[in-house]
Amino acid sequence: MAAISNIGLRFPGKLSDAKKENVVFALRPSFYSQRNTNMSNNKPRFLSVTASYCESPRKMDTTNRVTVNGIHVAEAPLQAGKLAKESAADEAIVTSLRGRFVEGKLVYRQIFFIKSYEIGPDKTITMETLMNFLQETALNHVTSSGIGGDGFGATREMSLRKLIWVVTRIQVQVQRYNKWGDEIEVDTWVDAAGKNGMRRDWIIRDHYTKEIITRATSTWVIMNRQTRRLSKIPEEVKQELVPFYLNRLAVATEEVDCEKIDKLTDDTAEKIRSGLAPRWNDMDANQHVNNVKYIGWILESVPIEVLEEYNMTSMTLEYRRECTQSNLVESMTCPTARVIEEFNNNSKNRKHHLQFTHLLRLQQDKADVVRARTEWNFKQKQQ
């Protein structure tokens, strides 16, 4: 039979005065074993006795056998097997959220749960949310690869040379937008893009059905962090990247948007929204406006009826120059095509298709920041 140990008494005066002075005792049974002892074989033993002194009587309230007024009563014992299973499950969740390598460390996979603050008015995630997922997975890919330096997604050799990555072009194709509470997985990998660039691709799937929801591809180049000038990829950096190159395309060659994006002007733009100012929180660790912020600015000049009735199914962004916190930006939009087709079953399956050209430019000198092209489908066809 287990002995009683660790008895602590805290009260003024003598023990015989406990009743008169309203001293309350609470026995705390312990179900935890000594170190290196099998928990399931232990019998309950009293671990401590605690006395609390108070000037006047007070009511003791408990929740699940645990007091909330400072006096502790033991909860139900935890079973060793259940505790182990819960710990393993928690560890698995943490691992999946942090991401992991698959396919021989060539593909990096991360799981995301769609949160309430990541959805828009129609209760589905926004294009900005999708872009955040892509960016987060890319950065975690570099960090988990073991070649990450002290820069924002830079390798060790890049950090030594004060070099950073900048995206020049990105294309995103969306099959459907997930809803709040959905669970998705994002795969990303890299490959060479010509002699002096890197291509990064992504595929987003439903975590349970494995249905492909989104495909994306992008091109990156290197910039000097101090001079803000583009740089060739040093041979040392190439050697860091080559082991992770995977010759695979997320977007089929025939579907890659390689067409030139026309520049809008004051005469050709249908709508212009001026006075867009970067906030401090819009800046990233490389001291320029976060790439995702540009999407919100582009949408500022899209007609509200389009945002309400259509889903963006394709977006191509062409980054022309940096934008800093001191810049004011103008957003410009012009429709380029409208198609209504597929008349079947008495026109019930009619398809609406819209296409727009966009431009973000500096308000002061009218210099291009981002050119973009978007395609939109009628929301009824997405549901």
N, C-alpha and C positions, 0 to 999 in steps of 0.2 A: 504494500500500500504506500502510495507516494506521501512523502512528508510535507508538512506545511512549511513554507519558507518565505523569505522576503516580506515579513510583516512590517508595515510602516504605519505608525499612529501619529496623527497630527492633531493635537488639541491642547488647549491650556488647562491647567488644573489637573485634578486627579481623575482616574478612570471612573471612580464611583460617582463623579459629578456629571457623567455624560448625559443621563436622562434629564437632569435639571437644566443643563446648559444647551440642550437640543443638539447634541452631537449625533451625527448620522453616520452609521457604518455601512460600508458596501463591500461584500466579498466578491473578488474577481477570479472566477475559475479560469484556468488556462488549459487550452487543448493543444498547445504547441509543444513539441518535443525538444529535448536537448539536442545540440548539434550532433550529427551523425547517428541519430536514432530514428527508427522507422515511425513515421507519424501515425500510421494506421493502428499501431499496436499500443499506443499510449492511452491511458485512462485519464479522465479529467483530474486535475489536482489544483488545489487552491494556491495561487501564486502570490497574492497580496491581499491585505486588508487595509482599506483606507478610511480614515475618519475625517470628516469635515466639520468644522466648528462654525456655528452661526449664532448670531445674537437672538434671532427670533425664528419661529417655525416657518418653513417654506415648503411648497409643494414640489414634488419631484416628478417631472414629465419625462417619459421615455419614448423613443421611436425605434422600433425593431430591437428592443431590449438594450438600447444604448441611450444613456441619459443625455439630455441636452443642457443641463444646468451645472455641469462640471463633475458630476459623480458618474463613474463608468460602470456599466454592467455588461458582461460578456455577451457577444453575439453567438449565433449558432456556429459550431465548428465547421471548418472547411475540410472537405475530403481531399486527400492527396491526389487521387486520380483526376478529379474534377479540376483541381488547381493546375495540374500539369497540362491538361487539355486546353484550358483557357489561356495559359501562358503561351502554348504553342500556337494557338489561333491568333492571339494578339501579335506574336512575333511575325506570323505569316502576313498579317494585314500591314504591319509596319514595313516589311520587306517589299510588298507589292506597291505600296504608296511611294516608297523611296525609289523604286525601279530596280531592274535587274537585267543582266545580259542574257540573251537567248541566241540560238544558232551559233554556238561557238564564239561568243563575244563579238559578233559582227553586228547584231541588232540589239538595240537597247529598248526595253519595254517598261512602260509605267502606267499605272492604273489611276483613274480619276473618278470621283463621285461628283455628280452634278449637284451643286449646292444652290440654295434658294437665291443667293445674291449673284449667281452667274447666269440667270435666265432673264429674258426680256418680257415685254408686255404680253406676248402670246404664250408665255410659260415654257419656252424652249431656249436653249443656249444661244448666245449671240455669236456673230463672227469674231468679235473681239475676244470672247471666251475661248473659242477654238484656237485663235492665234496665241493666246496665253498658254494653252496646253502645249502647243508646238514648241514655243520658246522654252518653257520649263523643262520639257523632255530633252531638248537639245543641250541645255546647260548641264543637266544632271548626267547626260551621256558623257560629256567631257570630264566632269568631276569624277565619275565612277570609273572611268577608263584607266586612271592612274597616271595620266599625262597632263592633268590640269595644272595650270600655274596659278598665279595670284590675280589674274585678270578675269574679266567677265566672259567666261567661255574660252579663254586663251590657254594654250599649252604652256609648258614650262619654258621651252625655247622661245616662244613668242613673248612671254613675260620678261625674259632676260633682255630681249631686244626692244621692249616697249612697243609691241605690236598687238593689234586687236583685230577681231573679225567684224566686218560690216557686210550686211546683205545688200545685194544689188537688184535682185529680182526674186519674187516669190509668186507662185500660182497655187491656188487652193480650189479644189472641187468638192462640193458638198452634196451628198445624196439625200440626206435628211438631217434635221436638227434634233438632238436629244432633249428629253424633258428632265425636269427636276427629279432627282432621285435615281436617275439612270447611272449605270456603271460602265465606263468605257476603258479601253486600253489603247495606248498610243505606242506604235513602233517607230523607231527612227534609225537611220544609218547614213553613212557618208561615202562619197566617192570623189575621184578627181574630176574637175571641170576644166578641160583644156590644160594648158601648161601652167597657168598661174591662178587657178581658182579651185574652189571646192563646192561640190553639190551635196546638199542635204535633203533627204526625202523623208516623208512621214506617211503612215497609214493609221487611221483611227477605226477601230472596230467596236461593236457591241461586245462587252466582256463575256457574255454568256452565249449568245447565238453566233458570234464571230462574223456577223454581217459587217461588211466594209461600209463605213459611214462617210469618211472623208479621205481624200488623197491630196498630198501637197508635195511640191518640189521647189527648191530654192537654190540660188547661186550666191556664193560668198567670196569676198576678196579680203586681203589684209591691208590695214591702214596703220601708219605710225601714230601712236597715241599723242605724241607731243607736236609733231609738225602737221598732223591731220592730212597727210598725203598718202596716196596709195603706194603700196610696196610689193615687190616680188616676194613670193614665198621662199624663204631661205631653205637651203637643202636640209638643214638640221630639223626644221619644222616638218618638211615632207617625210623625213624618216620616222617622225613620231606618228604621222597620220597613216602612212601606207599600211601598217598591220590591220587597220580598221576599215579599209576601203572594201566596199561590196558593190559589185557590178550588177545592180538591180534598179529598176525604175518603178516608182510608185505611180507615176502618170505615164501612160503609154506615149511613145514618141509621136504618134499621129495626133495625140490630144494636147501636146505641149503647146502653149500659147507663145509662139515666137514672133508674132506679127508686131510691127511697130505700133506704139501707142501714140496717136496724134496729140499734138500740143494744143490745148484750148487757149483761146484769146478772149478779150472782152467782147469781141463781136460774135464769136462762135459759141460761147458759153450761154446756156439757157438760164442758169441760176448761179449767182455768186454770193457767197457768205464771207464777210470780212471780219477782221478783229478777233480772230482766234488766237488766244495767247497760251503758251505752255505754262503750266504750273510747276512748282518745285517737285511735286510727286510724279510728274510726267517724265522726268529725267531718269535715265538709267545709269548704271555704274560706269559707263564709258563717257559720261558727261554730254550726251545728246538725247534728244527726245526719243523715248521708247518707240520701237517700230509699231507696236500695237496701237499706240495713240493715234497714228495717222488714219486708221480705219474710222474711228469716231469722227475725226475732222472731215473725212470724205463724205460721210453720211449726213453731215450738217447741210449740204447743198442738194441732197436727194429729196425730191418731192415727198411730202408726208404721206400721200395716198399710196405711193409705191412701198414705203416702209410698212404700211398697215396691211396691204393686200398681197404683197409679193415676198418671196424668200430669195435671198441671194444664193445662187447655186454655183457661181464661179467668180473668182476674183483674181486679177493679176495686178501686182504692184511692181512698179519700176522706180527704184530709189535713185534720185539724181544728186542730192546733196544733203548735208546735215542740217538739222534745225536745233537751235539752242534756246535757252530760256529767255533770252533777250529779243527773240524774233516774234513778230506778229505774222500770222498766216491767213491766206485767203483760200477758200474752198470753192471750186468751180465744177459744174456738172452739165453735161449735154447728152440727151438721148441720141443713140446712133442707129437703132433698129427696133422694129416692133413686128412680131410675127404672130398671126393667129391661124392655127391649122388643126389638123386631125379631127375632122368632123365625122363622128361615128355615133350610131344609136341616137339619132335625132339630135345631134350636137351636144350630147351630154358630156362627152369626153373632150371638149374643146380645150386646147392648150394655149395659154398666154405666155409670151416670151418677150422680155425686155432686155435691152443692152444699153449701157451708158459708158461714156468716156469721162474721166475725172482728172482734175489737176489740183494739186496743192502747191502754192507758190508763196514766196516771201512777199509780204505786203509792201515793203519799202522799195525794193529794186526789181520786183516781179520775177525773180529767179526761181526756176523750177525746183521743187523739193521732191515731190512724188507725182508720177503719172500713173493712172490706173484705168482698168477696164473691168466692168462688172456685168454679170448676166443674172437675170431674175426670172423666176417662174411663179405663176399664180399659186397662192398658198393652198387653195383647195386641192390642187394636184399633189401637194406634199403630205397631205393628211390621210 
